[in-house]
Amino acid sequence: MADSRTRKAVVFFLILVGVTTVITTAQGPRRSSGRAFAFRYTASFANIPPNAHHARIWIPLAQTRANQEVLSRRIRSSLPYEIHDEPVFGNELLYLIASPPLSQPLDVVIDYDVRTSGDRRSDPKAWWAHSESVASADELLVSLRDEPLMVVDDAITQLATQVSAGHRTDRDRARGIYDYVIGHMRYDKTTPGWGRGDTVRACRLGAGNCTDFHSLFISMSRAIGIPARFVIGATIPQEPSGTIPGYHCWAEFYRAGHGWVPVDASEAWKHPKRRDAYFGSWDANKFLISVGRNLTLAPAQEGPPVNYLVYPYVEVDGKPFEGVTTQFGFTTRSTKGVKI
């Protein structure tokens, strides 16, 4: 496991460079496309036991970040709700409590209007020039930590050191790890255990979904002192409207003077001709909902830390509850007259 004093020194150096360097953009292919769309998040809680004393519900709320601007957000619920800030990554959380008599069914609908940019423009006055360009010391420390499933141990450190050998910059070292992950992994949702984001499993089996690909990338990046974090949301299809079958996640690594740089190794595995585009380019087809792993919510849950949060997390009488149905829907908006 990496020495904590070494990690703090890395963080200090990153902050120093980040403060004294003009914010520029990551190297790589430039894309100027943008999207405007409506996104509907529907959560249905139809199976809460009628004899339960209470149910607590947390739902992540998407925010304006980096290349994504949330123009409006409308929440519909039969229950009163509060909005809280998750303490480590700053995710906004919709918080609801259901008490007897529990109404059936209970639905929560969140409608967003969003615009995104696939461009890497550096105008500091533009909406996509978000405060995430320079990370705080706390953000960087969190993005270097060893976690229960995204482990940073001696084996991962040795592997990452080998893969990144000969590369002089953080960008090149991250690119070496990215290329290794794509070559080592295969996209597989048939072998049991996929989807948890277990670095050890990904390293051993070389198989999994986007969660597993990016857990390996993040652990290896952190092992050689490159802050990296997990982000999750959905990919918006090119069709006029429809439903989205499930979540999609990717990773971001921190490059001093450039901010958080996006990486999508699992999509690059699926689309080899776009490998360069999925390293360091903002994707206008992605909608980011939450950041981070191993989450303590607000108000704090009674159960263990939440592995990641894109669907609702529910506790019934203090115990995690799985009986939730979540659906994503979208409608493409015209970009005519909309500055992307």
C-alpha positions in Angstrom: 0.0 0.0 0.0 1.4 3.4 -0.9 2.9 5.5 1.9 0.5 8.2 3.1 3.4 10.8 3.5 4.3 10.3 -0.2 0.7 10.8 -1.2 0.4 14.0 0.8 3.6 15.3 -0.9 2.1 14.4 -4.3 -1.1 16.3 -3.4 0.9 19.4 -2.4 2.9 19.3 -5.7 -0.3 19.0 -7.7 -1.9 21.9 -6.0 1.2 24.1 -6.4 1.4 23.3 -10.1 -2.4 23.7 -10.5 -2.3 27.2 -9.0 0.6 28.5 -10.9 -0.3 27.0 -14.3 -2.7 28.6 -16.7 -5.8 26.3 -17.1 -5.5 24.8 -20.5 -7.0 21.7 -22.1 -6.1 18.0 -22.3 -4.2 16.9 -25.3 -5.9 14.7 -27.9 -8.6 14.9 -30.6 -10.8 17.9 -30.4 -14.6 17.5 -30.8 -17.0 20.4 -31.1 -20.3 18.6 -31.0 -22.9 19.4 -28.4 -26.3 18.0 -27.2 -29.5 19.4 -25.7 -31.9 16.9 -24.2 -34.5 16.2 -21.6 -33.8 13.4 -19.2 -36.4 11.7 -17.0 -35.4 9.7 -13.9 -38.3 7.6 -12.6 -38.0 5.6 -9.4 -40.9 3.3 -8.2 -41.1 1.9 -4.7 -43.9 -0.6 -5.0 -42.8 -3.4 -2.7 -42.0 -1.7 0.6 -43.5 -4.0 3.3 -46.8 -2.5 4.6 -45.8 -3.3 8.2 -42.5 -1.4 8.0 -42.1 1.4 10.5 -40.3 3.7 8.1 -38.4 3.8 4.8 -35.6 6.2 4.1 -34.8 7.0 0.5 -31.8 8.7 -1.1 -31.7 9.6 -4.8 -28.7 11.3 -6.5 -29.4 14.6 -8.2 -27.5 15.6 -11.3 -25.7 19.0 -11.3 -23.9 21.3 -13.6 -20.4 19.9 -13.9 -17.5 20.4 -16.4 -19.1 20.0 -19.9 -22.7 19.6 -18.6 -25.1 22.3 -17.7 -28.4 21.4 -15.9 -30.8 24.2 -17.2 -33.7 23.0 -15.1 -34.7 20.3 -12.7 -38.3 19.4 -11.6 -39.0 17.0 -8.9 -42.4 15.3 -8.4 -43.1 13.1 -5.4 -46.1 12.2 -3.2 -43.8 12.5 -0.2 -42.2 15.7 1.2 -38.5 15.8 0.5 -35.2 17.5 1.4 -32.1 18.1 -0.6 -28.7 17.5 1.1 -25.1 17.6 0.1 -23.1 14.4 0.4 -20.0 15.5 2.4 -17.0 14.1 0.4 -17.8 14.5 -3.3 -20.4 17.2 -3.1 -23.2 15.1 -4.7 -26.7 16.5 -4.2 -29.1 14.0 -2.7 -32.9 13.9 -2.7 -33.9 12.6 0.7 -37.4 11.2 1.6 -38.9 9.4 4.5 -42.0 7.2 4.1 -43.9 6.4 7.3 -47.0 4.4 7.9 -49.5 4.2 6.3 -47.2 3.7 3.3 -48.9 4.7 0.1 -48.6 2.2 -2.7 -47.2 2.7 -5.2 -44.7 5.4 -4.4 -43.1 7.1 -7.4 -40.5 9.8 -7.7 -40.0 11.5 -11.0 -37.2 13.9 -11.7 -37.1 15.8 -15.0 -34.0 17.6 -16.3 -33.3 19.9 -19.2 -29.6 19.6 -20.0 -27.1 20.8 -22.5 -23.6 19.3 -22.9 -20.5 20.1 -24.9 -18.0 17.7 -26.4 -15.6 20.6 -26.9 -12.6 21.4 -24.8 -12.7 25.2 -25.0 -10.7 27.1 -22.4 -12.8 30.3 -22.0 -12.9 30.9 -18.2 -16.3 32.7 -18.6 -18.0 29.9 -20.4 -20.5 27.7 -18.6 -18.3 24.6 -19.1 -15.4 26.2 -17.3 -16.4 24.7 -14.0 -14.8 25.1 -10.6 -13.6 21.5 -10.8 -10.7 22.8 -13.0 -8.6 23.1 -9.9 -9.1 20.4 -7.2 -8.8 21.1 -3.5 -6.3 19.2 -1.3 -9.1 17.2 0.2 -10.4 16.1 -3.2 -7.0 15.0 -4.3 -6.4 13.0 -1.1 -9.7 11.2 -1.5 -8.8 10.5 -5.1 -5.6 8.7 -4.0 -7.1 6.6 -1.3 -7.2 2.8 -0.9 -10.9 1.6 -0.9 -12.6 -1.7 -0.1 -13.1 -2.6 -3.7 -10.9 -0.1 -5.5 -7.8 -1.3 -3.7 -4.3 0.2 -3.9 -2.0 -2.6 -2.7 1.5 -3.8 -3.5 0.3 -6.0 -6.4 -1.6 -3.1 -8.1 1.3 -0.7 -7.4 3.8 -3.1 -9.0 1.6 -3.6 -12.0 1.0 0.1 -12.5 4.7 0.9 -12.1 5.5 -1.6 -14.8 2.8 -0.4 -17.2 3.7 3.3 -16.8 7.5 2.7 -17.0 9.2 5.0 -19.5 6.4 7.6 -19.5 7.4 11.0 -18.2 4.2 12.9 -17.7 1.0 12.1 -15.8 -0.9 12.2 -19.0 1.3 9.6 -20.7 1.4 7.4 -17.5 -2.4 7.5 -17.4 -2.5 6.7 -21.1 -0.3 3.7 -20.5 -2.7 2.5 -17.9 -5.7 3.1 -20.1 -4.1 1.1 -22.9 -3.3 -1.7 -20.5 -6.9 -1.9 -19.1 -8.3 -2.1 -22.6 -5.9 -4.8 -23.6 -6.3 -6.8 -20.4 -10.1 -6.6 -20.0 -13.0 -7.8 -22.0 -16.6 -6.6 -21.7 -18.5 -9.4 -20.0 -21.7 -9.5 -18.1 -22.1 -13.2 -18.0 -19.4 -14.2 -15.4 -20.8 -13.8 -11.9 -19.4 -10.9 -9.9 -19.4 -8.3 -12.6 -20.6 -4.8 -11.9 -19.3 -4.4 -8.3 -16.2 -2.5 -9.4 -13.8 -5.0 -7.8 -10.3 -4.2 -8.8 -8.9 -7.5 -7.6 -11.5 -9.5 -9.6 -10.9 -7.3 -12.7 -7.1 -7.9 -12.4 -7.5 -11.6 -11.9 -10.3 -12.4 -14.5 -9.8 -9.6 -16.9 -13.6 -9.4 -17.4 -16.5 -7.2 -16.4 -18.6 -4.2 -17.3 -17.8 -0.5 -17.2 -17.7 -0.4 -13.4 -15.0 -3.1 -13.4 -12.9 -1.6 -16.2 -12.7 1.8 -14.5 -12.1 0.4 -11.0 -8.9 -1.1 -12.4 -7.9 2.1 -14.1 -8.6 4.1 -11.0 -6.7 1.8 -8.7 -3.7 1.7 -11.0 -3.6 5.4 -11.4 -3.8 6.0 -7.7 -1.0 3.5 -7.1 1.5 5.7 -8.9 0.3 9.0 -7.4 -2.2 10.1 -10.1 -5.5 11.2 -8.4 -8.4 9.4 -10.1 -12.2 9.2 -9.4 -15.3 7.2 -10.4 -18.2 9.0 -12.1 -21.5 7.5 -13.1 -24.6 8.5 -15.1 -26.0 7.5 -18.5 -25.2 7.6 -22.2 -27.8 9.4 -24.2 -28.6 7.7 -27.5 -28.7 9.6 -30.8 -32.4 8.8 -31.4 -35.1 11.4 -31.0 -36.5 9.8 -27.8 -36.7 6.6 -25.9 -35.6 4.7 -22.8 -32.1 4.0 -21.6 -31.5 0.4 -20.4 -29.1 1.2 -17.6 -26.3 3.3 -16.2 -22.9 3.9 -17.7 -19.8 4.9 -15.7 -16.3 6.2 -16.6 -13.3 7.6 -14.8 -11.5 10.9 -14.5 -7.9 11.5 -13.6 -6.5 14.8 -12.3 -3.8 16.5 -14.3 -2.4 19.6 -12.7 -3.2 22.7 -14.7 -5.8 20.9 -16.7 -8.3 19.7 -14.1 -10.2 16.4 -14.3 -9.6 14.5 -17.5 -12.3 12.0 -18.7 -11.4 8.4 -19.6 -13.8 5.7 -21.0 -11.9 2.5 -21.3 -15.0 0.2 -21.6 -16.4 2.1 -24.6 -12.9 2.2 -26.2 -12.9 -1.6 -25.8 -16.2 -1.8 -27.7 -15.2 0.8 -30.3 -11.4 0.3 -31.0 -11.3 2.9 -33.8 -12.3 5.5 -31.2 -9.7 4.6 -28.6 -8.0 8.0 -28.9 -11.3 9.9 -28.6 -12.3 8.1 -25.4 -9.1 9.3 -23.7 -9.2 12.9 -22.6 -12.3 14.1 -24.6 -15.5 15.3 -23.1 -18.4 13.3 -24.5 -21.5 15.3 -25.3 -23.6 12.1 -25.1 -22.9 11.4 -21.5 -25.1 12.6 -18.6 -23.2 12.6 -15.3 -25.4 11.9 -12.2 -22.9 11.3 -9.3 -19.3 11.1 -8.4 -17.4 8.7 -6.1 -17.5 5.3 -4.5 -17.7 4.1 -0.9 -20.2 6.8 0.0 -21.5 8.0 3.3 -24.8 9.8 2.5 -26.5 12.8 4.0 -28.2 12.3 6.3 -26.0 9.3 7.0 -27.4 5.9 6.3 -27.5 3.2 9.0 -26.0 0.6 6.7 -22.4 0.3 5.3 -21.0 2.8 2.8 -22.8 2.8 -0.5 -20.6 1.3 -3.3 -21.8 3.8 -5.9 -24.9 5.8 -6.4 -26.9 6.1 -9.6 -30.1 4.3 -8.6 -31.9 5.1 -5.3 -30.5 3.8 -2.1 -33.2 2.7 0.3 -33.3 1.5 3.9 -36.4 0.0 5.4 -36.2 0.0 9.2 -32.5 0.6 9.1 -31.6 -2.2 6.6 -30.8 -1.9 2.9 -33.8 -2.6 0.7 -33.5 -3.7 -3.0 -37.2 -3.5 -4.1 -36.8 -0.4 -6.3 -37.5 0.0 -10.0 -35.6 2.7 -11.8 -36.1 3.9 -15.4 -34.3 6.4 -17.5 -35.9 8.2 -20.4 -34.8 10.9 -22.8 -35.9 13.3 -25.5 -33.5 15.0 -27.8 -33.9 18.8 -28.0 -33.1 20.9 -31.0 -29.9 22.8 -30.6 -31.1 25.6 -32.9 -30.6 28.8 -31.1 -28.9 27.1 -28.2 -25.3 28.0 -27.6 -23.5 24.7 -27.0 
